[in-house]
Amino acid sequence: MTRRHRSRRALEPGDLVAIGAAVSGIGTDAIVAGSDVDLLVLAAAAARDEPTLAGAAAGLLVPIASGRPFPCDNSAIAWAAATMVFASTP
């Protein structure tokens, strides 16, 4: 049986932009200007719909690492976003 973690806070596209800016160090404006925002919206929605923490983390990790929506540091940003799924759960 799979448990749904309803108490976790879903990461929104804006959260992903903030994570991207923090990891890359290039600033929020530069991240937004160089990002595929549509992919970030889809990744956040897919992660939000996942019933498990692992699924939600993978729902961010895979599309960010493979889709490369940010102008730089996509792998590091993907891992940081996936980690934040677990950190945002009480």
N, C-alpha and C positions, 0 to 999 in steps of 0.2 A: 504494500500500500504506500502510495506517495503522499506525503504531507504537503499541503500548501502553506507557505509562510506568509500569511496575510499581514503580519506585523512589520514586515520589512518595508522600508521606504524605497520606493522605486526611483531610480535615477532618471532624470529628465534630460532632454538635449542640452539645456543650459548647464546642467551639472557636468555633462561630458565636455562641453566647451571649457568650463572652469578647470577640469582635470587636465585637459589638453594644454591649457595655458600654463598651469603649474608645472607639468612634467617637462614641457618644451622650453619654458622660460621666455617665450617670444611675445607674450601678452595676449590678452583676450581679443582685442581688435584684429590683430594679425591672424590669430587662429580662426576667427569667424570669417574674415575676408578670404582665407585660403582653404576653407573647408567645404566639403560636400554635406551641407546641412540636411538635405533630404535623407542621406544615408544615416546620419545621426538620429534623426526622427524615427526612422524605421528600426534601427538597432534598439533604441530606448523602448519603443512599443513592443518589440519582440521580447525583450528581457522582462518587461513588466508583465507580459502574459504567461511567462514560464511558471509552472507550479512549484518548482524547487529552487533553492539557492544556487545549486550547481548549474541548473539550467539557465537561470537568470545571468549568472556570471559568464557562462559560455555564450549566451545570447548577446553579450557585449563584446567579449573577447574575439570571437570569430569574425563578425562583420567589420570590426575596427581593424584588426590585424590584416585581414585579407582584402577588405574594401578600400583601405587606406584613405579615409575621408579627411584626414588632417594633412597640412602641408609638410609635416616632418614628424619624426618620432612616433609613428603609428603603433609599432610593437610595444613600446614602453607605455604609451597612453592606454592601449588595450589592456595590458596587464594591470595598470593602476585602476582602470574603471572596473575590471572584474573583481579586484580586491575590495573596492568600495562597496560592492554588493554585500559582501560579508560584513564589512565594517558598519554598514548602515542598518544592520539587524540587531535588535536588542537581545 
